[in-house]
């Protein structure tokens, strides 16, 4: 499953290679890849034809392409130019989804699901390839007036910590108010988006916080420190995963750099803590695992 840095790498690739291009035609080669677009593949293709793709956007792990009107003549009468996008294509990468920009004459990938051709002479097309078909594309209305063309179906997703508009005060206040534990809060997409199990464990290790620490006990400086560690971990991952997007192949579902990235906590059971040498532990946690150092990250006292 790609996490925020992997999805950001895809977003940058899309911004570079498909921004501003007008869709000529769409071929849906597997209906499952379009199942979230309830009106069906023909409707999906018909609505995209002639529309220009705006700059790719991301919130947490969600990625979308806002649709711009191709020419001013296509904007409804009375609508000022430069108006917010009214529709957007949401990409679900699922477990194995990839978005590739390929030359027209490149052989079809074995698991090619959707092909988008453009009305320009660039000679490349956008392909959605997905071996396991958990992912797909769908078209949605946007939140009215949202300049980024946020699809309405993800309007409840909180901003992520790399978003300049992330509201730190609201985040700290919510942590203090909620009766929850810190790792649960980090994975709550309505509070902060884009932090998955791996980055949560990494940031908590850096912050020397146990995953079961009640959020109400976190002081403002402590939660600010945690936020800094989350951003550092993500930037470090981006620096590694972001190295392969500078090519025609839009790197996408993030396996590059993902597993060879050096992790300090996740997956390091019984290995020495890189700070104090104590053996790292793994505990089952909400159908997943939490990795931590029992010395650096002391469990909260039971009252
Ligand atoms: Zn330690």
py3Dmol code that shows the C-alpha trace and the ligand (Angstrom):
import py3Dmol

protein = """\
ATOM      1  CA  UNK A   1       0.000   0.000   0.000  1.00  0.00           C
ATOM      2  CA  UNK A   2       1.575   3.293  -0.975  1.00  0.00           C
ATOM      3  CA  UNK A   3       1.888   5.906   1.759  1.00  0.00           C
ATOM      4  CA  UNK A   4       2.006   9.668   1.430  1.00  0.00           C
ATOM      5  CA  UNK A   5       5.558  10.028   0.051  1.00  0.00           C
ATOM      6  CA  UNK A   6       4.941   7.412  -2.626  1.00  0.00           C
ATOM      7  CA  UNK A   7       1.707   9.104  -3.660  1.00  0.00           C
ATOM      8  CA  UNK A   8       3.460  12.479  -3.707  1.00  0.00           C
ATOM      9  CA  UNK A   9       6.034  11.069  -6.126  1.00  0.00           C
ATOM     10  CA  UNK A  10       3.183  10.030  -8.437  1.00  0.00           C
ATOM     11  CA  UNK A  11       1.597  13.462  -8.099  1.00  0.00           C
ATOM     12  CA  UNK A  12       4.811  15.176  -9.144  1.00  0.00           C
ATOM     13  CA  UNK A  13       5.109  12.884 -12.140  1.00  0.00           C
ATOM     14  CA  UNK A  14       1.542  13.641 -13.209  1.00  0.00           C
ATOM     15  CA  UNK A  15       2.054  17.355 -12.741  1.00  0.00           C
ATOM     16  CA  UNK A  16       5.080  17.215 -14.976  1.00  0.00           C
ATOM     17  CA  UNK A  17       3.728  14.947 -17.709  1.00  0.00           C
ATOM     18  CA  UNK A  18      -0.039  15.424 -18.020  1.00  0.00           C
ATOM     19  CA  UNK A  19      -0.868  18.861 -16.617  1.00  0.00           C
ATOM     20  CA  UNK A  20      -2.671  21.070 -19.108  1.00  0.00           C
ATOM     21  CA  UNK A  21      -3.257  18.294 -21.643  1.00  0.00           C
ATOM     22  CA  UNK A  22      -6.682  17.819 -23.183  1.00  0.00           C
ATOM     23  CA  UNK A  23      -8.234  14.361 -23.205  1.00  0.00           C
ATOM     24  CA  UNK A  24      -8.982  13.014 -26.691  1.00  0.00           C
ATOM     25  CA  UNK A  25     -10.347   9.635 -25.692  1.00  0.00           C
ATOM     26  CA  UNK A  26     -10.503   7.095 -22.893  1.00  0.00           C
ATOM     27  CA  UNK A  27     -10.519   3.320 -23.274  1.00  0.00           C
ATOM     28  CA  UNK A  28     -11.603   1.237 -20.291  1.00  0.00           C
ATOM     29  CA  UNK A  29     -10.099  -2.221 -20.750  1.00  0.00           C
ATOM     30  CA  UNK A  30     -11.323  -3.748 -17.503  1.00  0.00           C
ATOM     31  CA  UNK A  31     -14.674  -2.741 -15.941  1.00  0.00           C
ATOM     32  CA  UNK A  32     -13.419  -3.380 -12.421  1.00  0.00           C
ATOM     33  CA  UNK A  33     -11.012  -0.472 -12.668  1.00  0.00           C
ATOM     34  CA  UNK A  34     -13.938   1.891 -13.182  1.00  0.00           C
ATOM     35  CA  UNK A  35     -16.396   0.347 -10.706  1.00  0.00           C
ATOM     36  CA  UNK A  36     -16.285   3.374  -8.395  1.00  0.00           C
ATOM     37  CA  UNK A  37     -17.615   5.471 -11.268  1.00  0.00           C
ATOM     38  CA  UNK A  38     -21.200   4.340 -10.855  1.00  0.00           C
ATOM     39  CA  UNK A  39     -22.446   5.698 -14.192  1.00  0.00           C
ATOM     40  CA  UNK A  40     -20.151   3.226 -15.983  1.00  0.00           C
ATOM     41  CA  UNK A  41     -17.221   3.240 -18.406  1.00  0.00           C
ATOM     42  CA  UNK A  42     -19.021   4.902 -21.347  1.00  0.00           C
ATOM     43  CA  UNK A  43     -20.113   7.777 -19.154  1.00  0.00           C
ATOM     44  CA  UNK A  44     -16.610   8.101 -17.715  1.00  0.00           C
ATOM     45  CA  UNK A  45     -15.093   8.342 -21.186  1.00  0.00           C
ATOM     46  CA  UNK A  46     -17.765  10.723 -22.483  1.00  0.00           C
ATOM     47  CA  UNK A  47     -17.312  13.110 -19.574  1.00  0.00           C
ATOM     48  CA  UNK A  48     -13.544  13.218 -19.920  1.00  0.00           C
ATOM     49  CA  UNK A  49     -13.413  13.748 -23.681  1.00  0.00           C
ATOM     50  CA  UNK A  50     -12.440  17.310 -24.542  1.00  0.00           C
ATOM     51  CA  UNK A  51     -11.613  18.242 -20.948  1.00  0.00           C
ATOM     52  CA  UNK A  52      -8.246  19.593 -19.941  1.00  0.00           C
ATOM     53  CA  UNK A  53      -6.444  18.149 -16.920  1.00  0.00           C
ATOM     54  CA  UNK A  54      -5.363  20.582 -14.245  1.00  0.00           C
ATOM     55  CA  UNK A  55      -2.385  20.172 -11.924  1.00  0.00           C
ATOM     56  CA  UNK A  56      -2.502  16.922  -9.974  1.00  0.00           C
ATOM     57  CA  UNK A  57      -3.416  17.378  -6.307  1.00  0.00           C
ATOM     58  CA  UNK A  58      -2.946  15.253  -3.245  1.00  0.00           C
ATOM     59  CA  UNK A  59      -4.377  15.118   0.247  1.00  0.00           C
ATOM     60  CA  UNK A  60      -2.877  12.423   2.461  1.00  0.00           C
ATOM     61  CA  UNK A  61      -2.811   9.325   0.276  1.00  0.00           C
ATOM     62  CA  UNK A  62      -5.552  10.594  -2.042  1.00  0.00           C
ATOM     63  CA  UNK A  63      -4.633  11.797  -5.501  1.00  0.00           C
ATOM     64  CA  UNK A  64      -6.798  13.584  -8.035  1.00  0.00           C
ATOM     65  CA  UNK A  65      -6.726  15.448 -11.332  1.00  0.00           C
ATOM     66  CA  UNK A  66      -9.047  18.473 -11.484  1.00  0.00           C
ATOM     67  CA  UNK A  67     -10.774  19.000 -14.835  1.00  0.00           C
ATOM     68  CA  UNK A  68     -10.584  22.438 -16.373  1.00  0.00           C
ATOM     69  CA  UNK A  69     -12.845  23.687 -19.108  1.00  0.00           C
ATOM     70  CA  UNK A  70     -10.979  23.330 -22.395  1.00  0.00           C
ATOM     71  CA  UNK A  71     -11.897  26.727 -23.798  1.00  0.00           C
ATOM     72  CA  UNK A  72     -13.728  29.730 -22.370  1.00  0.00           C
ATOM     73  CA  UNK A  73     -16.568  28.916 -24.771  1.00  0.00           C
ATOM     74  CA  UNK A  74     -17.232  25.787 -22.775  1.00  0.00           C
ATOM     75  CA  UNK A  75     -17.716  27.540 -19.475  1.00  0.00           C
ATOM     76  CA  UNK A  76     -21.373  28.073 -18.654  1.00  0.00           C
ATOM     77  CA  UNK A  77     -22.653  31.546 -19.405  1.00  0.00           C
ATOM     78  CA  UNK A  78     -21.976  33.968 -16.600  1.00  0.00           C
ATOM     79  CA  UNK A  79     -19.226  31.879 -15.027  1.00  0.00           C
ATOM     80  CA  UNK A  80     -16.091  33.955 -14.531  1.00  0.00           C
ATOM     81  CA  UNK A  81     -12.909  32.582 -16.039  1.00  0.00           C
ATOM     82  CA  UNK A  82     -10.477  31.032 -13.615  1.00  0.00           C
ATOM     83  CA  UNK A  83     -13.339  29.508 -11.704  1.00  0.00           C
ATOM     84  CA  UNK A  84     -12.725  26.488  -9.450  1.00  0.00           C
ATOM     85  CA  UNK A  85     -12.778  23.108 -11.214  1.00  0.00           C
ATOM     86  CA  UNK A  86     -16.237  21.531 -11.113  1.00  0.00           C
ATOM     87  CA  UNK A  87     -15.158  17.918 -11.546  1.00  0.00           C
ATOM     88  CA  UNK A  88     -12.110  15.825 -10.774  1.00  0.00           C
ATOM     89  CA  UNK A  89     -10.747  12.372 -11.547  1.00  0.00           C
ATOM     90  CA  UNK A  90      -9.881  10.563  -8.337  1.00  0.00           C
ATOM     91  CA  UNK A  91      -7.172   7.901  -8.590  1.00  0.00           C
ATOM     92  CA  UNK A  92      -7.327   4.932  -6.243  1.00  0.00           C
ATOM     93  CA  UNK A  93      -3.961   3.186  -6.365  1.00  0.00           C
ATOM     94  CA  UNK A  94      -5.109   0.336  -4.150  1.00  0.00           C
ATOM     95  CA  UNK A  95      -2.427  -2.271  -3.574  1.00  0.00           C
ATOM     96  CA  UNK A  96      -0.773  -2.350  -6.974  1.00  0.00           C
ATOM     97  CA  UNK A  97      -2.148   0.521  -9.088  1.00  0.00           C
ATOM     98  CA  UNK A  98       0.268   2.445 -11.279  1.00  0.00           C
ATOM     99  CA  UNK A  99      -0.127   5.527 -13.424  1.00  0.00           C
ATOM    100  CA  UNK A 100       2.298   5.473 -16.331  1.00  0.00           C
ATOM    101  CA  UNK A 101       2.991   7.920 -19.105  1.00  0.00           C
ATOM    102  CA  UNK A 102       4.022   5.891 -22.132  1.00  0.00           C
ATOM    103  CA  UNK A 103       4.599   6.447 -25.856  1.00  0.00           C
ATOM    104  CA  UNK A 104       1.568   5.440 -27.943  1.00  0.00           C
ATOM    105  CA  UNK A 105       3.521   2.645 -29.584  1.00  0.00           C
ATOM    106  CA  UNK A 106       4.820   1.111 -26.361  1.00  0.00           C
ATOM    107  CA  UNK A 107       3.486  -2.402 -25.877  1.00  0.00           C
ATOM    108  CA  UNK A 108       0.452  -2.623 -23.622  1.00  0.00           C
ATOM    109  CA  UNK A 109       1.287  -3.694 -20.092  1.00  0.00           C
ATOM    110  CA  UNK A 110      -0.153  -7.073 -19.139  1.00  0.00           C
ATOM    111  CA  UNK A 111      -2.403  -5.477 -16.539  1.00  0.00           C
ATOM    112  CA  UNK A 112      -3.332  -2.320 -18.450  1.00  0.00           C
ATOM    113  CA  UNK A 113      -6.841  -1.307 -17.274  1.00  0.00           C
ATOM    114  CA  UNK A 114      -7.466   2.220 -18.569  1.00  0.00           C
ATOM    115  CA  UNK A 115      -5.852   4.204 -21.390  1.00  0.00           C
ATOM    116  CA  UNK A 116      -6.200   7.981 -21.718  1.00  0.00           C
ATOM    117  CA  UNK A 117      -5.177   9.534 -25.041  1.00  0.00           C
ATOM    118  CA  UNK A 118      -4.534  13.227 -25.434  1.00  0.00           C
ATOM    119  CA  UNK A 119      -5.348  15.719 -28.171  1.00  0.00           C
ATOM    120  CA  UNK A 120      -1.776  16.859 -28.704  1.00  0.00           C
ATOM    121  CA  UNK A 121       1.247  15.744 -30.665  1.00  0.00           C
ATOM    122  CA  UNK A 122       3.346  14.814 -27.640  1.00  0.00           C
ATOM    123  CA  UNK A 123       3.114  11.152 -28.607  1.00  0.00           C
ATOM    124  CA  UNK A 124       2.443   9.912 -25.089  1.00  0.00           C
ATOM    125  CA  UNK A 125      -0.603   8.617 -23.251  1.00  0.00           C
ATOM    126  CA  UNK A 126      -1.589   8.027 -19.652  1.00  0.00           C
ATOM    127  CA  UNK A 127      -2.098   4.439 -18.583  1.00  0.00           C
ATOM    128  CA  UNK A 128      -3.609   2.991 -15.431  1.00  0.00           C
ATOM    129  CA  UNK A 129      -2.055  -0.411 -14.796  1.00  0.00           C
ATOM    130  CA  UNK A 130      -3.175  -2.560 -11.879  1.00  0.00           C
ATOM    131  CA  UNK A 131      -2.317  -6.185 -11.384  1.00  0.00           C
ATOM    132  CA  UNK A 132      -4.727  -6.843  -8.524  1.00  0.00           C
ATOM    133  CA  UNK A 133      -7.493  -4.445  -9.645  1.00  0.00           C
ATOM    134  CA  UNK A 134      -8.215  -3.089  -6.180  1.00  0.00           C
ATOM    135  CA  UNK A 135      -7.569   0.385  -7.554  1.00  0.00           C
ATOM    136  CA  UNK A 136      -9.224   2.422 -10.266  1.00  0.00           C
ATOM    137  CA  UNK A 137     -10.313   5.832 -11.496  1.00  0.00           C
ATOM    138  CA  UNK A 138     -13.589   7.633 -10.860  1.00  0.00           C
ATOM    139  CA  UNK A 139     -15.054  11.030 -11.680  1.00  0.00           C
ATOM    140  CA  UNK A 140     -16.599  13.197  -8.959  1.00  0.00           C
ATOM    141  CA  UNK A 141     -18.103  16.593  -8.338  1.00  0.00           C
ATOM    142  CA  UNK A 142     -15.791  18.892  -6.434  1.00  0.00           C
ATOM    143  CA  UNK A 143     -16.428  20.729  -3.189  1.00  0.00           C
ATOM    144  CA  UNK A 144     -18.035  23.996  -4.393  1.00  0.00           C
ATOM    145  CA  UNK A 145     -15.517  26.819  -4.600  1.00  0.00           C
ATOM    146  CA  UNK A 146     -12.542  24.687  -3.592  1.00  0.00           C
ATOM    147  CA  UNK A 147      -9.596  26.051  -5.613  1.00  0.00           C
ATOM    148  CA  UNK A 148      -7.888  22.631  -5.663  1.00  0.00           C
ATOM    149  CA  UNK A 149     -10.995  20.901  -6.999  1.00  0.00           C
ATOM    150  CA  UNK A 150     -11.242  18.604  -3.955  1.00  0.00           C
ATOM    151  CA  UNK A 151     -13.539  15.674  -4.883  1.00  0.00           C
ATOM    152  CA  UNK A 152     -16.654  15.699  -2.693  1.00  0.00           C
ATOM    153  CA  UNK A 153     -16.208  12.038  -1.693  1.00  0.00           C
ATOM    154  CA  UNK A 154     -12.999  12.867   0.195  1.00  0.00           C
ATOM    155  CA  UNK A 155     -14.153  16.160   1.709  1.00  0.00           C
ATOM    156  CA  UNK A 156     -13.985  14.590   5.194  1.00  0.00           C
ATOM    157  CA  UNK A 157     -10.275  13.776   4.861  1.00  0.00           C
ATOM    158  CA  UNK A 158      -8.137  16.103   6.978  1.00  0.00           C
ATOM    159  CA  UNK A 159      -5.215  17.989   5.473  1.00  0.00           C
ATOM    160  CA  UNK A 160      -1.883  16.227   5.729  1.00  0.00           C
ATOM    161  CA  UNK A 161       1.139  17.537   7.663  1.00  0.00           C
ATOM    162  CA  UNK A 162       2.997  18.524   4.482  1.00  0.00           C
ATOM    163  CA  UNK A 163       0.087  20.741   3.382  1.00  0.00           C
ATOM    164  CA  UNK A 164       0.941  24.433   3.990  1.00  0.00           C
ATOM    165  CA  UNK A 165      -2.677  24.943   5.096  1.00  0.00           C
ATOM    166  CA  UNK A 166      -2.486  22.212   7.766  1.00  0.00           C
ATOM    167  CA  UNK A 167      -3.988  23.770  10.921  1.00  0.00           C
ATOM    168  CA  UNK A 168      -1.536  23.030  13.737  1.00  0.00           C
ATOM    169  CA  UNK A 169      -3.573  24.775  16.419  1.00  0.00           C
ATOM    170  CA  UNK A 170      -6.649  22.725  15.568  1.00  0.00           C
ATOM    171  CA  UNK A 171      -4.545  19.549  15.576  1.00  0.00           C
ATOM    172  CA  UNK A 172      -3.090  20.233  19.022  1.00  0.00           C
ATOM    173  CA  UNK A 173      -6.497  21.191  20.395  1.00  0.00           C
ATOM    174  CA  UNK A 174      -8.072  18.008  19.042  1.00  0.00           C
ATOM    175  CA  UNK A 175      -5.354  15.853  20.623  1.00  0.00           C
ATOM    176  CA  UNK A 176      -5.941  17.447  24.006  1.00  0.00           C
ATOM    177  CA  UNK A 177      -9.710  17.097  23.713  1.00  0.00           C
ATOM    178  CA  UNK A 178      -9.984  13.533  22.484  1.00  0.00           C
ATOM    179  CA  UNK A 179     -10.035  10.489  24.689  1.00  0.00           C
ATOM    180  CA  UNK A 180      -7.782   8.446  22.484  1.00  0.00           C
ATOM    181  CA  UNK A 181      -4.214   7.232  22.262  1.00  0.00           C
ATOM    182  CA  UNK A 182      -1.502   8.819  20.188  1.00  0.00           C
ATOM    183  CA  UNK A 183      -1.079   6.201  17.457  1.00  0.00           C
ATOM    184  CA  UNK A 184      -4.834   5.882  16.963  1.00  0.00           C
ATOM    185  CA  UNK A 185      -4.981   9.653  16.585  1.00  0.00           C
ATOM    186  CA  UNK A 186      -2.186   9.644  14.004  1.00  0.00           C
ATOM    187  CA  UNK A 187      -4.049   7.090  11.889  1.00  0.00           C
ATOM    188  CA  UNK A 188      -7.362   8.952  12.167  1.00  0.00           C
ATOM    189  CA  UNK A 189      -7.763  10.443   8.680  1.00  0.00           C
ATOM    190  CA  UNK A 190     -10.314  12.964   9.896  1.00  0.00           C
ATOM    191  CA  UNK A 191      -7.705  14.448  12.261  1.00  0.00           C
ATOM    192  CA  UNK A 192      -4.527  14.226  10.198  1.00  0.00           C
ATOM    193  CA  UNK A 193      -4.203  12.414   6.892  1.00  0.00           C
ATOM    194  CA  UNK A 194      -1.399  10.561   5.188  1.00  0.00           C
ATOM    195  CA  UNK A 195       0.205   8.931   8.227  1.00  0.00           C
ATOM    196  CA  UNK A 196       0.172   5.148   7.899  1.00  0.00           C
ATOM    197  CA  UNK A 197       1.325   2.414  10.257  1.00  0.00           C
ATOM    198  CA  UNK A 198       4.976   2.614   9.192  1.00  0.00           C
ATOM    199  CA  UNK A 199       5.374   6.384   9.473  1.00  0.00           C
ATOM    200  CA  UNK A 200       3.472   6.428  12.753  1.00  0.00           C
ATOM    201  CA  UNK A 201       5.907   3.943  14.310  1.00  0.00           C
ATOM    202  CA  UNK A 202       8.901   5.828  12.907  1.00  0.00           C
ATOM    203  CA  UNK A 203       7.707   9.227  14.166  1.00  0.00           C
ATOM    204  CA  UNK A 204       6.766   7.857  17.611  1.00  0.00           C
ATOM    205  CA  UNK A 205      10.212   6.278  17.949  1.00  0.00           C
ATOM    206  CA  UNK A 206      11.880   9.566  17.036  1.00  0.00           C
ATOM    207  CA  UNK A 207       9.644  11.419  19.514  1.00  0.00           C
ATOM    208  CA  UNK A 208      10.241   8.753  22.207  1.00  0.00           C
ATOM    209  CA  UNK A 209       6.511   8.311  22.644  1.00  0.00           C
ATOM    210  CA  UNK A 210       4.762   5.012  23.349  1.00  0.00           C
ATOM    211  CA  UNK A 211       1.928   4.265  20.906  1.00  0.00           C
ATOM    212  CA  UNK A 212      -0.619   3.876  23.726  1.00  0.00           C
ATOM    213  CA  UNK A 213       0.083   7.246  25.291  1.00  0.00           C
ATOM    214  CA  UNK A 214      -3.232   9.072  25.882  1.00  0.00           C
ATOM    215  CA  UNK A 215      -3.309  12.166  23.677  1.00  0.00           C
ATOM    216  CA  UNK A 216      -4.830  14.260  26.479  1.00  0.00           C
ATOM    217  CA  UNK A 217      -1.489  14.016  28.328  1.00  0.00           C
ATOM    218  CA  UNK A 218       0.513  15.537  25.464  1.00  0.00           C
ATOM    219  CA  UNK A 219       1.646  19.086  26.076  1.00  0.00           C
ATOM    220  CA  UNK A 220       1.642  21.528  23.206  1.00  0.00           C
ATOM    221  CA  UNK A 221       5.464  21.413  22.823  1.00  0.00           C
ATOM    222  CA  UNK A 222       5.374  17.619  22.873  1.00  0.00           C
ATOM    223  CA  UNK A 223       2.741  17.343  20.164  1.00  0.00           C
ATOM    224  CA  UNK A 224       4.531  20.030  18.134  1.00  0.00           C
ATOM    225  CA  UNK A 225       7.712  17.963  18.406  1.00  0.00           C
ATOM    226  CA  UNK A 226       5.812  14.867  17.242  1.00  0.00           C
ATOM    227  CA  UNK A 227       4.513  16.771  14.223  1.00  0.00           C
ATOM    228  CA  UNK A 228       8.059  17.829  13.359  1.00  0.00           C
ATOM    229  CA  UNK A 229       9.198  14.206  13.484  1.00  0.00           C
ATOM    230  CA  UNK A 230       6.306  13.127  11.241  1.00  0.00           C
ATOM    231  CA  UNK A 231       7.336  15.725   8.664  1.00  0.00           C
ATOM    232  CA  UNK A 232      11.012  14.755   8.907  1.00  0.00           C
ATOM    233  CA  UNK A 233      10.223  11.073   8.353  1.00  0.00           C
ATOM    234  CA  UNK A 234       8.072  11.911   5.335  1.00  0.00           C
ATOM    235  CA  UNK A 235      10.625  14.252   3.833  1.00  0.00           C
ATOM    236  CA  UNK A 236      13.335  11.620   4.272  1.00  0.00           C
ATOM    237  CA  UNK A 237      11.156   9.047   2.499  1.00  0.00           C
ATOM    238  CA  UNK A 238      10.371  11.532  -0.262  1.00  0.00           C
ATOM    239  CA  UNK A 239      14.058  12.167  -0.766  1.00  0.00           C
ATOM    240  CA  UNK A 240      14.574   8.456  -1.388  1.00  0.00           C
ATOM    241  CA  UNK A 241      11.364   7.620  -3.267  1.00  0.00           C
ATOM    242  CA  UNK A 242      11.490  10.813  -5.242  1.00  0.00           C
ATOM    243  CA  UNK A 243      14.607   9.935  -7.137  1.00  0.00           C
ATOM    244  CA  UNK A 244      13.011   7.882  -9.896  1.00  0.00           C
ATOM    245  CA  UNK A 245      10.238  10.152 -11.146  1.00  0.00           C
ATOM    246  CA  UNK A 246      12.460  12.239 -13.331  1.00  0.00           C
ATOM    247  CA  UNK A 247      11.831  10.133 -16.408  1.00  0.00           C
ATOM    248  CA  UNK A 248       9.067   9.397 -18.830  1.00  0.00           C
ATOM    249  CA  UNK A 249       8.000   6.506 -16.650  1.00  0.00           C
ATOM    250  CA  UNK A 250       5.859   8.233 -14.053  1.00  0.00           C
ATOM    251  CA  UNK A 251       6.806   6.342 -10.966  1.00  0.00           C
ATOM    252  CA  UNK A 252       3.883   5.496  -9.175  1.00  0.00           C
ATOM    253  CA  UNK A 253       3.025   2.829  -6.838  1.00  0.00           C
ATOM    254  CA  UNK A 254       5.929   3.291  -4.849  1.00  0.00           C
ATOM    255  CA  UNK A 255       7.941   0.257  -4.405  1.00  0.00           C
ATOM    256  CA  UNK A 256      11.046   2.113  -5.427  1.00  0.00           C
ATOM    257  CA  UNK A 257      12.812   3.292  -2.352  1.00  0.00           C
ATOM    258  CA  UNK A 258      10.060   1.952  -0.165  1.00  0.00           C
ATOM    259  CA  UNK A 259      11.634  -1.230   1.106  1.00  0.00           C
ATOM    260  CA  UNK A 260      15.247  -0.203   0.928  1.00  0.00           C
ATOM    261  CA  UNK A 261      14.510   2.933   2.893  1.00  0.00           C
ATOM    262  CA  UNK A 262      16.201   2.746   6.242  1.00  0.00           C
ATOM    263  CA  UNK A 263      13.668   2.413   8.999  1.00  0.00           C
ATOM    264  CA  UNK A 264      14.445   2.930  12.680  1.00  0.00           C
ATOM    265  CA  UNK A 265      11.433   1.203  14.230  1.00  0.00           C
ATOM    266  CA  UNK A 266       9.113  -0.537  11.784  1.00  0.00           C
ATOM    267  CA  UNK A 267      10.031  -4.174  11.134  1.00  0.00           C
ATOM    268  CA  UNK A 268      12.958  -4.159  13.582  1.00  0.00           C
ATOM    269  CA  UNK A 269      11.710  -6.629  16.228  1.00  0.00           C
ATOM    270  CA  UNK A 270      14.592  -7.994  18.362  1.00  0.00           C
ATOM    271  CA  UNK A 271      17.097  -5.702  16.637  1.00  0.00           C
ATOM    272  CA  UNK A 272      18.933  -3.163  18.796  1.00  0.00           C
ATOM    273  CA  UNK A 273      17.393   0.288  19.176  1.00  0.00           C
ATOM    274  CA  UNK A 274      19.557   2.660  17.142  1.00  0.00           C
ATOM    275  CA  UNK A 275      19.553   5.080  20.081  1.00  0.00           C
ATOM    276  CA  UNK A 276      20.051   2.959  23.197  1.00  0.00           C
ATOM    277  CA  UNK A 277      20.788  -0.598  22.012  1.00  0.00           C
ATOM    278  CA  UNK A 278      17.801  -2.198  23.769  1.00  0.00           C
ATOM    279  CA  UNK A 279      16.060  -4.927  21.747  1.00  0.00           C
ATOM    280  CA  UNK A 280      13.104  -3.468  19.832  1.00  0.00           C
ATOM    281  CA  UNK A 281       9.693  -5.020  20.443  1.00  0.00           C
ATOM    282  CA  UNK A 282       6.638  -5.757  18.377  1.00  0.00           C
ATOM    283  CA  UNK A 283       3.123  -5.807  19.771  1.00  0.00           C
ATOM    284  CA  UNK A 284      -0.133  -6.677  17.974  1.00  0.00           C
ATOM    285  CA  UNK A 285      -2.061  -3.478  17.513  1.00  0.00           C
ATOM    286  CA  UNK A 286      -5.484  -3.105  15.856  1.00  0.00           C
ATOM    287  CA  UNK A 287      -4.912  -6.047  13.477  1.00  0.00           C
ATOM    288  CA  UNK A 288      -1.477  -4.651  12.703  1.00  0.00           C
ATOM    289  CA  UNK A 289       1.779  -4.355  14.608  1.00  0.00           C
ATOM    290  CA  UNK A 290       3.462  -1.644  16.601  1.00  0.00           C
ATOM    291  CA  UNK A 291       7.250  -1.583  16.815  1.00  0.00           C
ATOM    292  CA  UNK A 292       8.878   0.340  19.634  1.00  0.00           C
ATOM    293  CA  UNK A 293      11.851   0.538  21.982  1.00  0.00           C
ATOM    294  CA  UNK A 294      10.743  -0.500  25.497  1.00  0.00           C
ATOM    295  CA  UNK A 295      13.360   1.784  27.024  1.00  0.00           C
ATOM    296  CA  UNK A 296      13.037   4.948  24.920  1.00  0.00           C
ATOM    297  CA  UNK A 297       9.264   4.647  24.587  1.00  0.00           C
ATOM    298  CA  UNK A 298       7.946   3.791  28.026  1.00  0.00           C
ATOM    299  CA  UNK A 299       4.343   2.585  28.233  1.00  0.00           C
ATOM    300  CA  UNK A 300       1.965   4.981  29.971  1.00  0.00           C
ATOM    301  CA  UNK A 301       1.326   4.293  33.649  1.00  0.00           C
ATOM    302  CA  UNK A 302      -1.993   2.567  34.249  1.00  0.00           C
ATOM    303  CA  UNK A 303      -3.994   4.695  36.624  1.00  0.00           C
TER     304      UNK A 303
END
"""
ligand_1 = """\
1
ZN
Zn 15.873 2.841 22.691
"""
view = py3Dmol.view(width=600, height=400)
view.addModel(protein, "pdb")
view.setStyle({"model": 0}, {"cartoon": {"style": "trace"}})
view.addModel(ligand_1, "xyz")
view.setStyle({"model": 1}, {"stick": {}})
view.zoomTo()
view.show()
